[in-house]
Amino acid sequence: MSMEALILAYVVSFLAGLSGLAIYSELRRKSFGPSSAEDRIFRCKNCGLVYTDDVDVDRSRCSQCGRLNDAIQF
């Protein structure tokens, strides 16, 4: 086996191991990380409170002042 073939095998095996580690790390991050919330975000126009409510709610009542608010659109 030539020196070039040994170096190529070493580099390829190193990159394959590094790629495997990156894929494993990404899978663990997705399974243990926080999931995105399915809630809508609201900001009260009266008192400025930012709060969340269910997805099916179009207008939500502020828990501090009681004003009805529309969801924030991003």
C-alpha angles and dihedrals in degrees: 000000000000126000092247091055091050093050091047092050091049094050094045093048091047092051092045091052092047091049091049091050091050092050092047091049092050092050091050092048091052095047097046101030123096114275121232112266119246091212128111120239120232132187120199113234091204106048102010096239114157114212142151134236138175122300094243093058115096096181124025133194117239112242093216105046104008098237119147112240137187122236119265113253116214 
